[in-house]
């Protein structure tokens, strides 16, 4: 899944690197050697590498988290991730320097509770659903938000693709999805709903509190999830072996992806960032295969490809709508 702070990412509106180069080339379909050299230099290699690295770190971290389920359960693993991520973010942002009011509790609470429930549902989903497929199903949440705000009839193509992808995964009557657990799919769909709500709440608190919304929201999420972790895992949560593994999960799934994505956000246009982020289900499928030995059949790969394409198409369309002159 996405890192915990991903949906509240700030907007970035600089033009696409290299765009003005193509404008200056004009009708020349084949750039000269100097143009090719300039283009090579203008390609945002480091930001793209950072974003792809964040996806790999997130997916490997979440795949590793699944290996903790037999010891502390999905609830205990979620607790590790959120508690350790809260401590890291608190140490970095030091939100106690701001003067807070009781009126801040409701918006930050909604944001944090949604974040905590989203993580808890997703970790329960991947107990029985392959990691890449669970991400693809969860992706329908933010995809629905993006398409709901769209006003272009052409964007219905992405809706059709997303529905087609879900139709290939969900246990519909007459379908060939008996191998997938309906309960796990339900958890993934519910996590997608929470992700959609999280985007709405996240945008509000990001505008109001800036980067301090992240540690405060994470604190609320940890407070919500920790009782579930205690009930599920009990004293095992304090076992030093699992504590160390939980810290690794928080580093790989939250701290490292957050740092890399913040760098990428400051150097990539929003639509480019979103399009690359749509590769997460595919990266998750590869991580699940390498780390967990999870294999997808051809129908499941096709379903994931439909949802990834719908997500990338929606991001591309949103970029064209925001900058019509560029098209």
Phi, psi and omega in degrees: 000176180288158176298163187297332183259005189301313186295341180263024180299142180290159179280143180226124192238018177292151180296155180300130177306134178089352184297314182293335176297314179295327177297318183287331179293326177069235188277355180290110183286334181246110181296152176288174181297324179293322177295318180297321179294316179296319180297318180298320180289331184273347179296129185283069187299311183295314178299318179295318178298320179297317181293316177296324176296323178294322178295317180297314180299315180299313184289321177294318179298318180290323176297318177295324179300324181297332179289346178273349185303318180298333184271314186234000179077170178296325182291317178294321179294319176298321178298314177305309184301312186287320181294311180293322178296322177299314180298319180294314182292322177298316180296326182282311187271338180047064184292347180293348178288342178272148176272112183264154179236159179299332179295340179282345187293321185294305181297320179289327178294316177300317179299311184289319179298317179297319177298313181296314180296321179300313179295319181296316179295318183294318180294327175290329179294317185282000172296325186233349181249135177307142188306309182299319179292321178298319177297316181300317179295316180296328181300337181296339178295297178296331177296320178296321178297315181297316182286330179297324181274355181282147180240013181257125179301331181297337181289349176295341175300319181290326176298314181298318179297316180296317179295320178298317178298316178296322180298331179279344183256315188294147180282070180279157178302130180083357182277170181249058185237027185297336183287342181266138182284121180300325179294317178297320177296320177299317177300317181295318178296318179296323176296324177295321176298315178298323179296319178298315178295323180297325177296314181298309180294322181296321178296323180293312182287331178295319178293327185273322187242355180064214184293343179290346177295329184294306180295325180289320176294321179295323177298314178298319179298316180296320180295326180287318189276328186306317177302323177295320179294321180294316180297319183286312190259331180062222182298341181299336179297335182264002176294127185299328179297314182283331176299316179296319178294321178296323176296320178297320178299315180296321179295310184287325186267342184231299189296308182294311177301320180300313181297314182293321181291324177298322177294315181297321181299327181278358183228001180234145172296154184302315184291325176297316178301314183293321180297315179294324179296335180292350177282355186304317178301321179293317177297321178297322179295319178294317179297318178298324179290314184286317186272321188250352182072026179277134180239140178253143174278173186299324180293322179290322176297318178297318179299315179296321179298322178298315182290319177298316179297319178297319180293315178295319179295321178296317178296318178297316180296320179296323177295321178293322180292324182285335182224069185297336181293334182283347182260000000 
